[in-house]
């Protein structure tokens, strides 16, 4: 089994910064993709940013230039640096990973709340 444990959520003022972390643990041979999604009530979960094993990144248009995704491969950890935050960034943020075990499987973290408010 693979576990994703997130940390770093909280309350931040508009224009402020916050960094999320997600560490993968368990039995797997490799991590192909790690990423962050977010969801607000009554809306579908949406991609925020993802990074693949080769370092290629993808960002939602709404966060380009403000958010940066990165990894510490030695620690199987992905980070999301969020700058110039806006109230519309308020959401539950979920870590996601596609991991090679005996098959390629997707895993989700439990979620961490991010609130942008003055």
Backbone as CSV, one residue per row, in Angstrom:
resi,resn,N_x,N_y,N_z,CA_x,CA_y,CA_z,C_x,C_y,C_z
1,UNK,0.850,-1.205,0.000,0.000,0.000,0.000,0.877,1.244,0.000
2,UNK,0.356,2.295,-0.622,1.079,3.553,-0.721,0.296,4.619,0.029
3,UNK,0.990,5.412,0.795,0.351,6.507,1.525,0.945,7.842,1.063
4,UNK,0.080,8.824,0.940,0.493,10.200,0.645,0.066,11.062,1.828
5,UNK,1.024,11.717,2.440,0.739,12.536,3.608,1.068,13.979,3.286
6,UNK,0.035,14.825,3.363,0.183,16.236,3.023,0.384,17.070,4.281
7,UNK,1.015,18.219,4.098,1.153,19.178,5.178,1.327,20.565,4.584
8,UNK,1.098,21.585,5.426,1.383,22.952,5.012,0.174,23.818,4.728
9,UNK,-1.021,23.277,4.795,-2.193,24.101,4.560,-2.430,25.062,5.699
10,UNK,-3.382,25.978,5.489,-3.709,26.923,6.538,-4.339,28.179,5.990
11,UNK,-4.329,29.205,6.821,-4.921,30.495,6.479,-3.817,31.462,6.073
12,UNK,-4.030,32.165,4.967,-3.064,33.149,4.490,-3.819,34.352,3.947
13,UNK,-3.230,35.518,4.079,-3.858,36.726,3.568,-3.663,36.844,2.057
14,UNK,-4.559,37.534,1.371,-4.357,37.769,-0.065,-2.996,38.397,-0.327
15,UNK,-2.332,37.897,-1.366,-0.986,38.359,-1.672,0.103,37.601,-0.950
16,UNK,-0.284,36.765,-0.012,0.685,36.017,0.775,1.132,34.738,0.095
17,UNK,1.953,33.966,0.820,2.536,32.743,0.286,2.324,31.583,1.247
18,UNK,2.326,30.402,0.663,2.169,29.179,1.437,2.838,28.063,0.651
19,UNK,3.416,27.103,1.367,4.028,25.952,0.711,3.391,24.672,1.219
20,UNK,2.927,23.853,0.293,2.386,22.537,0.622,3.446,21.465,0.353
21,UNK,3.423,20.437,1.177,4.312,19.298,0.997,3.499,18.015,0.994
22,UNK,3.994,17.031,0.260,3.342,15.720,0.224,4.416,14.664,0.102
23,UNK,4.455,13.778,1.079,5.446,12.708,1.091,4.782,11.366,0.810
24,UNK,5.363,10.632,-0.115,4.869,9.294,-0.452,5.678,8.250,0.295
25,UNK,4.962,7.276,0.849,5.642,6.182,1.537,4.938,4.870,1.223
26,UNK,5.630,3.776,1.486,5.064,2.469,1.210,5.941,1.694,0.263
27,UNK,5.352,0.666,-0.336,6.123,-0.194,-1.206,5.812,0.139,-2.654
28,UNK,6.792,0.653,-3.377,6.634,0.935,-4.801,8.020,0.989,-5.424
29,UNK,8.071,0.793,-6.735,9.361,0.798,-7.411,9.698,2.159,-7.987
30,UNK,8.677,2.932,-8.338,8.945,4.268,-8.874,7.679,5.115,-8.810
31,UNK,7.880,6.402,-8.866,6.780,7.362,-8.943,6.854,8.019,-10.312
32,UNK,5.805,7.895,-11.092,5.827,8.445,-12.439,5.390,9.905,-12.492
33,UNK,4.380,10.227,-11.729,3.844,11.589,-11.710,3.401,11.929,-10.293
34,UNK,3.658,13.144,-9.875,3.084,13.654,-8.629,2.461,15.000,-8.931
35,UNK,1.398,15.297,-8.237,0.720,16.553,-8.524,-0.207,16.996,-7.427
36,UNK,-0.768,18.150,-7.634,-1.714,18.763,-6.702,-3.000,19.101,-7.439
37,UNK,-4.110,18.762,-6.805,-5.439,19.103,-7.293,-6.133,19.888,-6.185
38,UNK,-7.184,20.580,-6.543,-7.954,21.286,-5.529,-9.443,21.186,-5.836
39,UNK,-10.213,21.346,-4.780,-11.658,21.202,-4.927,-12.362,22.115,-3.944
40,UNK,-13.404,22.763,-4.433,-14.286,23.546,-3.575,-15.649,22.864,-3.588
41,UNK,-16.467,23.129,-2.575,-17.771,22.445,-2.496,-18.591,22.608,-3.762
42,UNK,-19.187,21.509,-4.191,-20.102,21.466,-5.328,-19.413,21.706,-6.664
43,UNK,-18.097,21.610,-6.677,-17.367,21.701,-7.940,-16.462,20.495,-8.089
44,UNK,-16.086,20.201,-9.337,-15.211,19.065,-9.570,-13.789,19.388,-9.145
45,UNK,-13.088,18.336,-8.787,-11.687,18.488,-8.460,-10.927,18.885,-9.734
46,UNK,-10.014,19.852,-9.594,-9.287,20.348,-10.761,-7.777,20.260,-10.538
47,UNK,-7.078,20.069,-11.635,-5.624,20.033,-11.583,-5.082,21.420,-11.274
48,UNK,-4.138,21.479,-10.350,-3.413,22.716,-10.071,-2.048,22.664,-10.758
49,UNK,-1.291,21.608,-10.476,0.024,21.453,-11.069,0.460,20.007,-10.919
50,UNK,1.294,19.549,-11.862,1.845,18.206,-11.755,3.243,18.202,-12.357
51,UNK,4.018,17.218,-11.938,5.384,17.081,-12.424,5.653,15.603,-12.643
52,UNK,6.259,15.289,-13.791,6.513,13.883,-14.046,7.943,13.513,-13.683
53,UNK,8.239,12.261,-13.897,9.521,11.737,-13.469,10.675,12.438,-14.162
54,UNK,10.422,12.934,-15.381,11.481,13.617,-16.115,11.601,15.086,-15.774
55,UNK,10.709,15.560,-14.906,10.782,16.962,-14.501,9.867,17.885,-15.288
56,UNK,9.100,17.344,-16.232,8.170,18.173,-16.983,6.990,18.570,-16.103
57,UNK,6.642,19.841,-16.165,5.580,20.355,-15.324,4.388,20.830,-16.162
58,UNK,3.218,20.790,-15.543,1.998,21.348,-16.117,1.297,22.150,-15.043
59,UNK,0.755,23.288,-15.418,0.049,24.146,-14.475,-1.321,24.536,-15.030
60,UNK,-2.264,24.700,-14.130,-3.527,25.313,-14.520,-3.255,26.763,-14.903
61,UNK,-3.988,27.265,-15.881,-3.778,28.648,-16.328,-3.941,29.638,-15.173
62,UNK,-4.829,29.322,-14.256,-5.137,30.248,-13.157,-3.990,30.409,-12.166
63,UNK,-3.009,29.502,-12.202,-1.917,29.583,-11.222,-0.557,29.819,-11.875
64,UNK,-0.519,29.828,-13.201,0.768,30.032,-13.886,1.396,31.350,-13.472
65,UNK,2.682,31.291,-13.192,3.403,32.486,-12.767,3.313,32.763,-11.282
66,UNK,2.423,32.067,-10.576,2.275,32.270,-9.134,2.656,31.031,-8.325
67,UNK,2.370,29.872,-8.856,2.638,28.613,-8.150,3.804,27.891,-8.821
68,UNK,4.576,27.186,-8.017,5.684,26.385,-8.530,5.662,25.008,-7.885
69,UNK,5.693,23.976,-8.720,5.749,22.612,-8.212,7.172,22.094,-8.350
70,UNK,7.609,21.336,-7.350,8.952,20.774,-7.375,8.959,19.477,-6.575
71,UNK,10.028,18.720,-6.723,10.122,17.453,-6.008,11.484,17.295,-5.358
72,UNK,11.498,16.485,-4.318,12.724,15.970,-3.735,12.645,14.464,-3.960
73,UNK,13.243,14.008,-5.043,13.076,12.608,-5.425,13.660,11.648,-4.393
74,UNK,14.708,12.074,-3.729,15.324,11.205,-2.722,14.379,10.941,-1.556
75,UNK,13.463,11.894,-1.331,12.530,11.767,-0.211,11.114,11.480,-0.687
76,UNK,10.948,11.246,-2.008,9.619,10.964,-2.569,8.605,12.016,-2.147
77,UNK,9.025,13.259,-2.234,8.198,14.357,-1.749,7.980,15.384,-2.860
78,UNK,6.765,15.891,-2.926,6.437,16.950,-3.867,6.016,18.184,-3.083
79,UNK,6.396,19.338,-3.611,6.091,20.612,-2.966,5.275,21.490,-3.919
80,UNK,4.462,22.344,-3.339,3.753,23.345,-4.120,3.970,24.687,-3.432
81,UNK,4.800,25.513,-4.043,5.034,26.855,-3.539,3.989,27.773,-4.150
82,UNK,3.199,28.403,-3.300,2.107,29.251,-3.768,2.388,30.689,-3.352
83,UNK,2.527,31.571,-4.332,2.793,32.986,-4.092,1.660,33.839,-4.644
84,UNK,1.619,35.075,-4.215,0.604,36.029,-4.697,-0.782,35.405,-4.662
85,UNK,-1.096,34.844,-3.531,-2.335,34.078,-3.414,-3.562,34.969,-3.445
86,UNK,-4.641,34.392,-3.988,-5.896,35.108,-4.166,-7.014,34.363,-3.412
87,UNK,-8.073,35.067,-3.074,-9.201,34.387,-2.408,-9.729,33.195,-3.198
88,UNK,-9.658,33.287,-4.518,-10.156,32.175,-5.337,-9.249,30.947,-5.298
89,UNK,-8.097,31.050,-4.640,-7.256,29.876,-4.414,-7.739,29.052,-3.220
90,UNK,-8.711,29.584,-2.499,-9.253,28.865,-1.355,-9.888,27.552,-1.809
91,UNK,-9.442,26.451,-1.211,-9.940,25.126,-1.603,-9.299,24.080,-0.698
92,UNK,-9.802,22.857,-0.838,-9.118,21.711,-0.270,-8.125,21.240,-1.324
93,UNK,-6.873,21.124,-0.944,-5.823,20.717,-1.873,-5.457,19.251,-1.612
94,UNK,-5.422,18.488,-2.695,-5.146,17.063,-2.614,-3.872,16.730,-3.383
95,UNK,-3.032,15.931,-2.761,-1.861,15.397,-3.421,-2.252,14.139,-4.194
96,UNK,-1.661,13.972,-5.351,-1.931,12.805,-6.189,-0.611,12.247,-6.707
97,UNK,-0.551,10.932,-6.826,0.633,10.299,-7.398,0.233,9.081,-8.216
98,UNK,0.929,8.912,-9.329,0.816,7.663,-10.094,2.100,6.883,-9.830
99,UNK,1.891,5.711,-9.276,2.997,4.969,-8.689,3.056,3.576,-9.290
100,UNK,4.268,3.109,-9.532,4.462,1.762,-10.055,4.663,0.802,-8.884
101,UNK,3.673,-0.056,-8.674,3.839,-1.164,-7.737,3.847,-2.427,-8.601
102,UNK,2.967,-3.371,-8.385,2.869,-4.481,-9.322,2.114,-4.040,-10.571
103,UNK,1.401,-2.941,-10.449,0.760,-2.274,-11.586,0.985,-0.777,-11.433
104,UNK,0.525,-0.003,-12.436,0.559,1.455,-12.295,-0.749,1.871,-11.647
105,UNK,-0.673,2.536,-10.522,-1.879,2.875,-9.775,-1.839,4.331,-9.338
106,UNK,-3.036,4.874,-9.098,-3.161,6.246,-8.620,-3.511,6.257,-7.140
107,UNK,-2.937,7.212,-6.441,-3.200,7.371,-5.018,-3.462,8.838,-4.720
108,UNK,-4.282,9.042,-3.681,-4.630,10.393,-3.249,-4.298,10.579,-1.770
109,UNK,-3.901,11.803,-1.432,-3.761,12.154,-0.034,-5.117,12.490,0.561
110,UNK,-5.099,12.788,1.863,-6.351,13.033,2.565,-6.856,14.459,2.365
111,UNK,-6.003,15.326,1.845,-6.388,16.713,1.606,-5.938,17.645,2.707
112,UNK,-5.625,18.865,2.325,-5.260,19.902,3.290,-5.952,21.198,2.872
113,UNK,-6.578,21.852,3.841,-7.361,23.051,3.539,-6.462,24.270,3.408
114,UNK,-6.700,25.027,2.354,-6.017,26.308,2.143,-7.091,27.385,2.056
115,UNK,-6.972,28.395,2.903,-7.933,29.494,2.919,-7.193,30.811,2.739
116,UNK,-7.615,31.582,1.744,-7.010,32.887,1.474,-8.042,33.952,1.821
117,UNK,-7.785,34.649,2.887,-8.754,35.621,3.381,-8.068,36.649,4.264
118,UNK,-8.601,37.863,4.233,-8.089,38.904,5.125,-8.898,38.949,6.419
